[in-house]
Amino acid sequence: MAKYEKKIVGNFEEIINKLQNEIINSGVSMNLVDESNYSLGDTNVAVRVYDKYFMRNGNRASLSLTVAGYGNDIFISAIGAGGGQGVIFNFSLGAEDELVDIVRFCIERME
């Protein structure tokens, strides 16, 4: 498992759109599995779940992205999971880190 969390200031919709474009365009086998959106007043929450097939280990890995915003204050949480091999030993070749790094690098370019 890999995890990245960050607080930033910005426009909620612009951040969601930028992240979604970066993630989807990061690889041919990247898929948006499902999404959920919620708004209440100035509070917005978006949840996205992606998965990607990795040929190097023949497995899929998932990326769960949660973006919560109150006005221009935005909190981003990206969690990568899966991508390991084996039943007893979950040996990973870095697929989770690779997925989380897509979000990390995208946010770093926005700052």
N, C-alpha and C positions, 0 to 999 in steps of 0.2 A: 504494500500500500504506500502511496505517496500523497502528500497533502501540501497545499499552498493556500494561505489566507492573507488578505490584504484589505486595508481601509484606504479608500481614495475619495477625491472630490470630483464630481463630474455629472453629466447628464445620464440618467438611468437608461433611457432608450438607446442613446448613442453607444453606451458601453455594451449593452446587450447585443446590439447589432454588430459591433466591431468584433466582439468575442465569438459570436456565432459564425461570422464570415471566416475568421482566422481558423477556427476549429474545423469547420467543414472543408475548407480549402487546404488543410494540412496533409491530406492523403486521400487517395482514391477509395480506400476501403473504410473511410470514416463515415459513420452514419449517425444521424440524430434518431435515437430510439423513441424518446417521448419528451414532452415538455409540459410545464404547469406554470401559470401566471396568476398572480393575485395582487389586487390593489385595494387599499383602504385609505382614503384621504391622501396625504402626502407620502404614504408608505407603499412601496412596491416590492414584490418578491417574484423572482423568476427562477425556476428550477429546470435544468436541462440534463438529460442523460444521453451520452454518446457511447458508441462502441467502435472499435477498430480491430481489424484482423491483422495479425503480425505473422508474416510468412516465416521469419527466422526461427520462431518456436512453434508455429502452427496453432496458436491460440488467439483468443479475442481478449481484449482488455477494455474496461469501461472507464469513462470519465463522468463524474457527477459534478455539475456546476450549479452553485446557488449564488444568486446575486440579490442582495437586499438593499433597498435604498429608502432613505427618508430625506426628502428634498434632494439636495446635492451630495449628501453624505452616503457613500456607497460602501458596502461590505461584500467582498468576493471570497467564496470558498470553492476550491477545486480539489476533488479527491479522485485519485486513480486507483483502480483495483483490478484484480485478475491478472492475466498475462503470465502467470506462473505455470510451471509444469510439475507433475507428480501429485500423488494422492497424499503421501505422508510428508514429503519435503516439498514445500512450495518454493521451488527455485525459480527466481525471476531473472529475466535478461534485461530488465530496465524498461519494460513497456509502460508501466504505471508512471514512472518518472517522465518518460517522453511525452505522455499525454498531459500531465500537469504542467510541464515546461511550456507547452503551447500557450496556456493561459498566462503563466508567469511572464514570458517574453512579450506577449501582447500587452499586458498591463504596464510593463516597464517602458515600452515604446510610447504609451499614452501619457506617461508622467512627464 
